[in-house]
Each structure stands twice: as C-alpha cells, then as structure tokens.
Amino acid sequence: MTDEREIYAQLKDPKQQRAAFGLIVRQYSEQLYWQIRRIVLTHEDANDVMQNTFLKAWNRLDSFQGESKILTWLSRIAINESLDFLRRNNHPAVSTDDDPSISHTLLADPYFDGSEVEAMLQEAIATLPDVQRSVFLMRYYDEMKYSEISQILNTSEGALKASYHIAVKKIADFFKSRD
Amino acid sequence: MNEEKYIEEQVGRRNPFTVPEGYFDNFADQMMASLPERQSRAQHVWLRPMRYAAAVVCVLAMGAMAWFALSSSPDVHQPLQVEAVQVSGDAAFDEATDYAMIDNYDIYACLSEE
C-alpha cells in the first residue's frame, strides 16, 4: 500500500495526479462501494453513485488539503452522494416504515443473497433518518470507531452515540413488533 | 447493549449483498477511462485578476458614457438654471482670463505694494 503522504504529494502535482488518483480508485473502491450499497441497496444504483463519488472527488481535488485520511474524505463524499441520490430519486429506501416493498424487492434482486430476516433488517434500516442510518451502518457492519464516523459525518461523537442508540432501539422494536 | 445483541442474534452481521463477478477488478479501469481531464486551478487563478480588470473597465466605460450623456444633453425643463450656470461659468472664465493677462510689471507692482 502506497504511503498516504506520498499519494497526497502526487495528487497535488498536475503531472502525477491522474496516476495517483488511479491508485486511490483501485485502493478504496471496494470499501466505498459497500458503504454506498448499504444505503442505496441495489447494485446498479451503487455503481452510479460510486462513479459520481469519484468524479466529484476528482473535480474537487484542490479542496482536499490532507487534513483527514483519503478514505475519510472519500467516505464523506460517498455518504453525501448516496443520501442525495435517495432524495433526488425518491427511492423506496426513504419510504415510510409501513412500506414492505424494500424486503420484497431485495429478495427478488439477483445481487442479494440474504435471508428474509436480513432483507427485513435492510427495510428497517431504510426507515431511519439520514444520520441514524449512516452511523448504524458504519458501526454495525464496519465496526468503525465513533471518532472515525465523527470525521466522516462531521458530527460530534456524543451526538453519534445518541443516534446509534436510538437507531438500535428502533430496529429492535421493528423486529419485536413482527415477532 | 442488549438491543444490539438482540439484533445480532436475530439477523447477524453478515453482508447480504453481492456484486457481478469481476466487478471490482474492472471498476478502476472503467472509472479512469471515463474520467475527464482536469482544468488546472492555476489557470483559473491566473484568469481571475483579468476578469476583475475587465469588470472594472466595463463599469468605468459605462460610467463615462453616462456622464458624457448627461453633461452634453441640454435640460429643456430648467432653462433659467442653465442660464445661471452659464453666467457663473462666464464670470469665472473672465476672472481666470484676468489672472492670465498679468504680466511681469503687474507682479512687481503687486509685490512692491506689500
């Protein structure tokens, strides 16, 4: 893995930045993809959002000053792009919690190999507000530290802990109500 | 947290999503092939003062045009005022002419009086 500082220096050099950006795409696309996919749910949408994420990062290269890690910077763009995508497309992932279509849609998706209860978890997550959903996904699946999530979402650790607890309670209630 | 354990027992933490075969292997190449050329920020920074200069020239030009247009067009609604201005302009001109016609002798005379 190439050193972050080395990549950052190359990103600032017009002659090397394209090659350096290629390294970034190769190095981080898989991690970013899963962050995006868990929000937008379908592969086609995740692919579109990931392309937009890298395109936006490329166009905003000058605004990246190396204050955070490259992955943190990219994750911030990816999460915002994913949530914007849902808002723009009025996607089922932001529909009301009474809408059963998400789990049904997922179970019919060839790129979803989860069980019915795993599809229901995705449906429950989709009912959460943006911050609760983002923090739940990063904590529950990626087991990220609150300090890392705080940098990505630009929210205090205290607020994130509160959001995570509320999200967990809502999802637990969701399953208990279906028992 | 009990509720977190409850969710884990009910569902687990497994990633239930999949991708088409070879997706991650091909993504980077496709992404880089579709990436446009970047416009250098240095070019924008260099152009910025020229834009400001052009804006200032435009404002000055418009101001000058407005000033000439207003000063050259006679105000037909206020003829008396124009005449008064003209009179005062003539008086000032005469006074200036008087000073201009002072010769060396007049200057010596003025100095000797003091």
Interface residues (C-beta under 8 A of the other chain):
Chain A: P14 Q17 R18 F21 G22 V25 R26 S29 E30 Y33 W34 R37 R38 L41 H43 N47 M50 Q51 F54 L55 W58 N59 L61 D62 L106 Y111 F112 D113 G114 S115 V117 E118 A119 M120 L121 Q122 Y140 Y141 H165 V168 K169 I171 A172 F175
Chain B: M1 E3 E4 Y6 I7 Q10 V11 G12 R13 R14 N15 P16 F17 T18 V19 P20 Y23 F24 F27 A28 M31 M32 S34 L35 P36 R38 S40 R41 A42
